[in-house]
Structure formats: structure tokens, C-alpha cells
């Protein structure tokens, strides 16, 4: 068990998301950076669908109420267990009474705290993820607050006697391990580059707007959150008035409202909308998008369906490598 010591941190319990319910008007929710959460679970030997804590505001503090293993993945945060530095993307064994402080990230914008066994909250519609708009799932359907006591599914555990295991083990973050895609140019400082497939209404925009869509960087405005990134940049102008009935949308879809300033729908987005769609960020790059900071820029690079599928295969290969690494240290769990 852990006790939350921070207030108004906007931290929520999330897993890989609530799949299969969009048709009923229920959004997916789930971790914004699903890759980071997946690695945290692998490092601890947790089930793939185990829930962790997504933390988007810092510093974040908590106290361990029992001996427990944990890992921090995602944004490159400066974390300390008591006075001891905590490595990111690494397994650590906390003792009862230890206080974990997660500092402001040097890069990225949200991190994930995974606990041995996963966070113990009820499964609602096949997921433990918090659906903030619907106020269900996660920890009482809300963000975590000071004084909340969160249980872990796994039994309390002490540090193993093997010196190597006691020191913990970890892996290389995906941004340093995944092969650099030929179609994905290097990002400038303070910029996130993601691959995008043209969507249904792409051809309904003026050539000048389409050129600007790919050429210019889009600033992530303060109005952005888990529901969507509201971007600021050139005004996208359609060739004619586009009026559409509400239709299904998924995380990654880039819609263009009447203002001409695009919105990227994210994990807490509504399952339907009527704004025209100019593009869709490929699924394999949503983890990159999740770590884009407010005030930085996002740049879109056009890609193909075949490249999008290949990018997913690269993510799968990375996770297989992590799983195989973990098996060397946790043979009894695999």
C-alpha cells in the first residue's frame, strides 16, 4: 500500500485502456503513454493489463505503507526514495515508511509509477482506468488526492537476498532503443515530431493550408489536457463549408474546428464528433505525443499505412526485447 502525500497533482490510475465500448459512447481512457506503462509492468513482472499511476504534475510525493517493489517510467524525472536517488526505467525496492518524491521532469511531461502486482482497484467495463468525464473506474472515478491509500495487487515484498536483484535492474527507454525511422526527421529542441496519415476530409482544405499543415510546427496551448491537444499555428482553411453529422473518432485523430486551429483527440476524448478530420497520428507515435509539453511544438510528417504498420511492429519488437531481459532476472515469473 502507498499513501498519497501530494494534493491537486491530477494523478490518476490508468491501465492500457477500455477497449470495445466506443460503440456505446464510452471512451477508451487509459495511459497517455501506453508504452511507458507497458515497460513498467514488464520490469515488475506484472500482468500486461495491470494498472499504474499516471502523474502529470510535479513534485509528486507518496509514502510506502509496506515493503514494495516499484518502477518509474515515462518522463525523465528526478526522483528520490528518502535521500537516495531513483533511476528511471529501473526496479526499486521500497521499505515501509519510505517517502518517494518525484521531481519535475528534465524532458517529457508525464511519468508512470508501477507497483508490484499493479494498482488494486475494481475492474469496470473490462478496465481499471479512470474515466474522469464519466466519474468511474480507477480510484473512485477521480484523480488521486492527499491522504488516499492505494493498494497494490501484489503481496508486500522485501528486497531479495541476491545482490544483483537487490540492486534492481532496468532497461533503455524507447527513445534511445527504437531504430530511428527514416521517415521521421530529428526533432529540434522543444519539438515533438509524429507521423500522420491523411484522414477523410484532408482533400477538402486549400493547398496552402495543407502545405502549412506539414511545414509549420504547431504550438501545444495551455488548453490542452488528456482530452486533447489544442494547437496554435496557421489557420487551416477549407475549400468549402464542411458540415458533418457526429461520427466515431479515436485517439490520435486531428480535427479542425471552425477556428481553423487543429485539435488532436487523446485518451479521454469523446467517442464521437462532427468536426472534419484532416489527419490521424499513427498509433505507434502516440507515446511520443503523450510526452509533448505545454508550450512546445508538434510537427507532423506524412506517412503511409504500410509505414504505420511497420512502426507498430518495431514497438512490439522493443517490448519483446524488454520481456526477454526481464526473464533473465525473474525466471520464476515467466
C-alpha positions in Angstrom: 0.0 0.0 0.0 1.0 3.6 -0.5 -0.3 6.9 0.9 -0.6 9.9 -1.4 1.1 13.0 0.2 0.5 15.4 -2.7 -2.6 17.4 -3.4 -4.0 18.6 -6.7 -1.5 16.6 -8.7 -4.0 15.4 -11.3 -2.6 11.9 -10.9 -5.0 9.1 -12.0 -5.0 5.3 -12.0 -4.7 4.0 -15.6 -4.1 0.8 -17.5 -3.9 0.1 -21.2 -7.5 1.4 -21.7 -11.1 0.4 -22.0 -11.4 -1.3 -25.4 -14.6 -2.3 -27.1 -17.0 0.2 -25.7 -16.8 3.2 -28.1 -19.9 1.9 -29.8 -21.8 2.5 -26.5 -20.4 6.0 -26.1 -17.7 5.1 -23.6 -14.3 6.5 -24.3 -11.1 4.5 -24.0 -9.3 6.4 -21.2 -6.1 4.5 -20.3 -2.5 5.7 -20.1 -1.5 8.5 -22.4 1.9 6.9 -22.8 0.9 3.2 -23.0 4.4 2.2 -24.0 5.9 3.6 -20.7 3.2 1.8 -18.6 3.8 -1.4 -20.5 7.5 -1.4 -19.7 6.9 -0.6 -16.0 4.7 -3.6 -15.8 7.2 -5.8 -17.6 10.0 -4.7 -15.3 8.0 -5.7 -12.2 6.7 -9.0 -13.7 3.1 -7.6 -13.6 0.3 -8.8 -16.0 0.2 -6.8 -19.2 -3.2 -5.3 -18.2 -2.0 -4.1 -14.7 -2.8 -0.6 -13.7 -0.3 2.1 -12.7 -0.4 5.7 -11.6 -0.1 8.4 -14.3 1.5 11.5 -12.9 1.4 14.8 -15.0 2.2 17.4 -12.3 5.2 17.6 -10.1 6.6 17.3 -7.5 4.6 14.2 -6.5 5.1 12.6 -3.1 3.9 9.4 -1.5 4.7 7.2 1.4 5.1 3.4 1.3 3.0 1.7 4.0 4.7 -1.7 3.4 7.7 -3.1 1.7 7.0 -3.0 -2.0 8.8 -3.0 -5.4 8.1 -0.2 -7.9 9.4 1.3 -11.1 9.1 4.8 -12.7 8.9 5.1 -16.4 7.9 7.8 -18.9 9.2 11.3 -18.5 12.8 11.7 -17.3 12.0 12.7 -13.7 14.4 13.4 -10.9 13.1 11.0 -8.2 14.3 10.2 -4.7 13.4 7.5 -2.2 14.2 9.2 1.1 17.6 10.7 0.3 18.5 8.0 -2.3 18.3 8.9 -6.0 16.0 6.6 -8.0 16.9 5.6 -11.5 14.2 5.9 -14.2 13.1 2.8 -16.1 14.5 0.7 -13.2 13.1 -1.6 -10.5 13.5 -0.4 -6.9 12.5 -2.0 -3.5 11.0 0.4 -1.0 10.7 -0.3 2.7 7.8 0.5 4.9 7.8 4.2 5.8 10.0 5.3 2.8 8.9 8.5 1.1 9.2 8.7 -2.7 9.5 12.2 -4.2 9.2 12.5 -8.0 10.6 15.8 -9.2 10.0 18.0 -12.3 10.9 16.1 -15.5 14.1 17.1 -17.4 12.2 16.0 -20.5 8.7 14.8 -21.2 5.6 15.7 -19.3 4.2 12.7 -17.5 5.6 9.7 -15.8 4.2 6.3 -14.6 4.5 4.7 -11.2 4.1 1.0 -11.4 3.7 -1.1 -8.3 4.4 -4.8 -7.8 1.3 -6.6 -9.0 -0.4 -3.4 -10.2 -2.7 -1.0 -8.5 -5.7 -2.7 -6.9 -8.9 -1.0 -7.9 -12.1 -2.6 -9.3 -12.4 -3.6 -12.9 -15.1 -1.5 -14.6 -16.2 -2.4 -18.1 -13.0 -4.5 -18.6 -10.5 -1.9 -17.3 -9.1 -0.3 -14.2 -8.6 3.0 -16.0 -10.1 6.3 -14.6 -12.7 7.8 -16.8 -12.8 11.4 -15.4 -15.7 12.6 -17.5 -17.9 9.7 -16.5 -16.5 9.6 -13.0 -16.0 5.9 -12.9 -13.1 3.4 -12.9 -9.7 4.0 -11.3 -9.8 5.3 -7.7 -13.4 6.2 -7.1 -13.6 7.7 -10.6 -11.4 10.7 -9.8 -7.9 11.9 -9.5 -5.8 10.9 -6.5 -5.9 13.3 -3.5 -3.7 13.8 -0.5 -4.5 11.1 2.1 -5.7 8.5 -0.4 -4.4 5.0 0.4 -3.8 3.0 -2.7 -3.4 -0.8 -2.6 -1.2 -2.9 -4.8 -2.4 -6.3 -6.1 0.9 -8.0 -5.4 1.9 -9.1 -1.9 4.3 -6.9 0.1 7.8 -8.0 -0.6 11.2 -7.3 0.8 14.4 -6.8 -1.2 15.7 -10.1 -2.5 18.9 -11.6 -1.0 20.6 -11.9 -4.4 22.8 -8.7 -4.5 22.1 -8.3 -8.2 18.3 -8.4 -7.8 18.5 -6.2 -4.6 20.3 -3.5 -6.7 17.4 -3.7 -9.1 17.5 -3.8 -12.9 16.1 -1.8 -15.8 16.1 -1.1 -19.4 16.9 1.6 -22.0 14.0 4.0 -22.7 12.4 3.6 -26.2 13.6 6.9 -27.5 17.2 5.6 -27.2 16.4 2.0 -28.1 14.0 2.1 -31.1 15.6 2.4 -34.5 15.3 5.9 -35.9 12.6 5.8 -38.6 13.9 7.0 -42.0 10.6 8.9 -42.5 10.8 10.7 -39.1 13.3 13.6 -39.2 15.2 14.5 -36.0 13.2 16.9 -33.7 14.5 20.3 -32.9 14.9 21.3 -29.2 11.4 21.6 -27.7 9.7 19.9 -30.6 7.9 16.6 -31.0 7.7 15.0 -34.4 5.0 12.5 -35.1 3.9 10.6 -38.2 0.4 11.3 -39.6 -1.9 9.6 -42.1 -4.2 11.9 -44.1 -7.8 11.5 -43.0 -11.3 11.7 -44.6 -11.5 15.4 -45.1 -7.9 16.0 -46.0 -8.6 16.9 -49.6 -11.2 19.5 -48.5 -8.5 22.0 -47.5 -6.8 24.6 -49.6 -3.4 23.6 -51.0 -1.7 26.5 -49.0 -3.3 25.2 -45.8 -2.1 21.6 -46.5 1.4 22.8 -47.1 1.4 24.7 -43.9 0.0 21.7 -42.0 3.1 19.7 -42.8 5.6 22.5 -42.9 5.0 24.5 -39.8 5.3 23.5 -36.1 2.1 23.6 -34.0 2.3 25.0 -30.5 0.6 23.0 -27.7 -1.6 25.5 -25.9 -2.4 25.6 -22.2 -5.9 24.5 -23.0 -4.6 21.0 -23.7 -5.2 18.0 -21.4 -5.9 14.3 -21.5 -9.0 15.0 -23.7 -7.0 16.6 -26.5 -4.1 18.8 -27.5 -5.4 22.2 -28.8 -2.8 23.6 -31.2 -2.0 27.1 -32.3 -0.4 27.9 -35.7 -1.5 28.8 -39.3 -5.2 28.9 -39.9 -6.4 25.9 -41.9 -8.9 27.0 -44.5 -11.3 24.6 -46.2 -12.1 24.9 -49.9 -15.8 24.9 -49.0 -18.1 24.8 -45.9 -17.9 21.3 -44.3 -20.9 20.3 -42.3 -20.9 16.7 -40.9 -23.0 14.7 -38.6 -21.2 13.4 -35.5 -19.3 10.3 -36.3 -16.9 8.0 -34.5 -13.4 9.2 -33.6 -10.4 7.5 -31.9 -7.3 8.8 -30.0 -4.9 10.4 -32.5 -7.5 11.9 -34.8 -6.7 15.5 -35.8 -9.9 17.5 -36.1 -10.3 21.1 -37.4 -13.0 23.2 -35.7 -14.3 26.4 -37.2 -11.4 28.4 -35.8 -9.0 26.5 -38.2 -6.8 25.6 -35.3 -6.5 21.8 -35.0 -7.2 19.6 -32.0 -5.6 16.2 -31.6 -8.0 13.9 -29.8 -6.4 11.9 -26.9 -7.2 9.2 -24.4 -10.1 10.9 -22.7 -11.7 12.2 -25.9 -15.4 11.7 -26.5 -16.1 8.7 -28.8 -17.8 10.8 -31.5 -17.5 14.3 -33.0 -18.6 16.3 -36.0 -15.5 18.4 -36.9 -13.8 17.5 -40.1 -10.7 15.2 -39.8 -7.5 16.3 -41.6 -5.3 13.6 -40.3 -4.5 10.9 -37.7 -1.4 10.4 -35.7 -0.3 6.8 -36.1 -0.8 4.6 -33.1 2.9 3.8 -32.9 3.7 7.5 -32.3 1.0 8.3 -29.6 3.5 7.7 -26.9 5.7 10.4 -28.3 2.7 12.7 -28.5 1.8 11.9 -24.9 5.2 13.4 -23.7 4.8 16.7 -25.6 4.9 19.6 -23.1 2.6 22.6 -23.0 4.2 25.5 -24.9 6.4 23.2 -27.1 5.7 22.5 -30.8 4.4 19.4 -32.6 5.5 18.8 -36.2 3.6 16.4 -38.5 5.3 14.2 -41.0 3.1 12.5 -43.7 3.4 8.7 -43.7 1.8 5.7 -45.3 -0.3 2.8 -44.0 2.5 0.4 -44.6 4.9 2.5 -42.6 2.4 2.8 -39.8 2.1 -0.9 -39.6 5.9 -1.3 -39.7 6.2 1.2 -36.8 3.9 -0.9 -34.7 6.0 -3.9 -35.4 9.0 -2.0 -34.2 7.3 -1.2 -30.9 6.3 -4.9 -30.5 10.0 -5.9 -31.1 11.1 -3.4 -28.4 8.7 -4.9 -25.9 9.8 -8.4 -26.7 13.4 -7.4 -26.0 12.4 -5.9 -22.6 10.3 -9.0 -21.8 13.3 -11.3 -22.6 15.6 -9.1 -20.5 13.2 -9.3 -17.5 13.0 -13.1 -17.9 16.8 -13.2 -17.1 16.1 -11.6 -13.7 12.7 -13.0 -12.9 12.7 -16.6 -14.2 10.1 -17.7 -11.7 7.6 -15.2 -13.1 7.8 -16.3 -16.7 
